[in-house]
Amino acid sequence: MSSDDIDDTSAPLIEHLAELRTRLIYALAAFVAAMVACFTVWNPIFNVLTHPICSALAERGQECGLYLIKLQEGFFVAIQISLVGGFALAFPFIAFQLWRFVAPGLYRSEKRAFLPFLLASPFMFILGGAFAYFIITPLAFDFFLGFQQVGSLGADGGGASETAGITFHGSVQEYLSLTIKFILAFGLCFQLPVLLTLMGKAELVSAAGLSSVRKYAVVGILVLAAIVTPPDVITQVILFTVVYGLYEISILLVRRGEKVREKELRAQGLWFDDDEEEDGAAVQDGEGRT
């Protein structure tokens, strides 16, 4: 191979790397700008995130208060909110940059197939996060706060306590980490239909294959529910029910995609049933023997 051939083959690679660098710079700039914007309003965002715990405490007649255990904890809470909020705010632009990088290498039919999944992914993540925020976190916090105990004084009223009081005095950073964990975990779990449908579109999985491993999926979902949720049977059952329902929906979506692909191949005369393939193989075998 001559040096000219090497230059011709390396030029497209250099162009792709330059394009990738440009898209990464745009995505990083958008993330930094969104993070700075979230840092300026981290207090209102924090107030939204603490609404579930404040509501649970208000139902018990308790004042909503979280504490800074460490001196620098407040600053790191603001940074954590800025990072998560900045990524969520910049994600549509980051996804657009990813699409701009990938789209030129796709055929028109591939673009039509891939674009719906790119749009469905953030929608399902937001749906999962909203489910965690409005349903799961209130149940979880109600479960945790149920272990509080009101102290009582002795019979003589001298001030000696017969029963120790157990009252929630939460750390700001620990509470925020737990809430964000819930939102991220459920947001990712709600990506299951998108992921499996996309894999079915690429013929990496099939509806029959997903149905055959249903019992293993049940075990895996149970393990996931035990890891993601707190030691509360109610929230674990809810997560298992939701994720298993998404798994069944994924099977239906993959089966629908298979039927659409079969219809297209039949229209092109490229689809052969199993019986037709067996008959063809038998004919070829008979001709070979004669």
Buried (B, 14 or more C-beta within 10 A) or exposed (E): EEEEEEEEEEEEEEEEEEEEEEBBEBBEEBBEBBBEBBBEEBEEBBEEBBBBBBBBBEEEEBEBEBEEEEEEBBEEBBEBBBBBBBBBBBBEBBBBBBBEBBEEEBEEEEBEBBEEBBBBBBEBBBBBBBBBBEBBBBBBBBBBBEEEEEEEEEEEEEEEEEEEEEEBEBBBBEBBEBBBBBBBBBBBBBBBBBBBBBBBBEEEBBBEEBEEEEEEBEEEBBEBBEEBBBEBEBBBEBBBEBBBEBBBBBBEBBBEBBEEBEEEEEEEEEEEEEEEEEEEEEEEEEEEEE
